[in-house]
Amino acid sequence: MVQLLGPDGTRTPHEQLDAVLEEADLATPERLRGYYRDMVMIRAADLEATSLQRQGQLGLWASALGQEAAQIGAGHASREQDYLVPTYREHGVAWARGIEPWRLLEMFRGVSHGGWDPNELRTHPYMIVLGSQAPHAVGYAMGLQRDGVVGTGDAETDTAVLALFGDGASSEGEVSESFTFAASFQAPVVFYTQNNQWAISVPTSVQSRVPLAQRSRGWGIPSVRVDGNDVLAVLGAVRSALDSARAGKGPVFVESLTYRMAAHTTSDDASRYRPAAEEQEWAERDPILRLRRHLEQLGEIDEAFVARCDEEAHDLAMQLHHHIHGMEDPDPVHMFDHPYAEPHPIVDAEREEYLAYVAQFEDEEEGGR
């Protein structure tokens, strides 16, 4: 497993990834402080979302608590033109791509289908069905090949796709099929698995008797396993993999070893299957605390900066709280607005049928008066 930052914040040199980070200017003190702030902010948003669900304001919430480095690192490793295809837990990736947390909360409240323009932000809408996004990602990557934006040698043009999914989804047939197509066509896609140790109540050790990073090798897809609680290791590994894919060298698989500190979702009770000792062990590897310790060793962080980050995070949580509590439910007729990019006669007919259905109740109400 590749690791650049130990749990105590100690930095370990890594010739290949250090070169990648230096070339892309991704590991300067200013950048590191930015990653720290990002992780603090998204954790606060995550905790507030859980609280809102408990208040009945969200239908469900899938927490990314403990996976902040795996997500902030992957999000910032991509170039602006790269296309990211997430699952339903990539809140840190969304933050790194400029997607405001309230857009995510609206989706889990059930009043939005996504809330952002995937073409503008180069990030696909959240995917709920496990593994379903992997074929989409490979198909998009194959489209990039046909558009001639892979392997040109122009860093501003060459584009790759980052497909994100969890350890449980890696067992789905769609992922295996995606490996087949990606390898056959040498598609510019990086498969990125956050192995958070548990697929709901099933441990990774039951899903696979070998490290998940080995799964892609039967397809001839090179892979690497990194410490997912180490933001620098994630940054370097994902950036290196994306650079390779953009250059036309084919797909890469990255396994990011991290831990899901919270339950699978707010409808789950992790205490029924997960030992407390394991949770405590991983709490000592907290990705935010790890980066803070490293910055302290460099002399690049102080209590004033930490306090500012905590204050901003609290403000963000309160903004989310008031936004969701003050939100009005949309008119159901809007469900017919965007099923397709262009108007569709069948959808138009269904809209008229729905409006006629609603109108009969309004007529009855007026008649009763």
LINFEN-V281678 format. One record per helix or strand of 3 or more residues. SS is the DSSP state (helix for helix, strand for strand). FROM is the first residue (numbers start at 1). TO is the last residue. Records with the same first field share a line. If there is no record, write none. Layout:
SS=FROM-TO ; FROM-TO
This chain:
helix=15-23 ; 29-54 ; 68-77 ; 91-96 ; 101-109 ; 118-121 ; 132-147 ; 169-171 ; 173-185 ; 204-207 ; 212-219 ; 231-246 ; 270-272 ; 276-283 ; 287-298 ; 303-325 ; 332-336 ; 345-368
strand=83-85 ; 161-166 ; 189-195 ; 222-227 ; 252-257
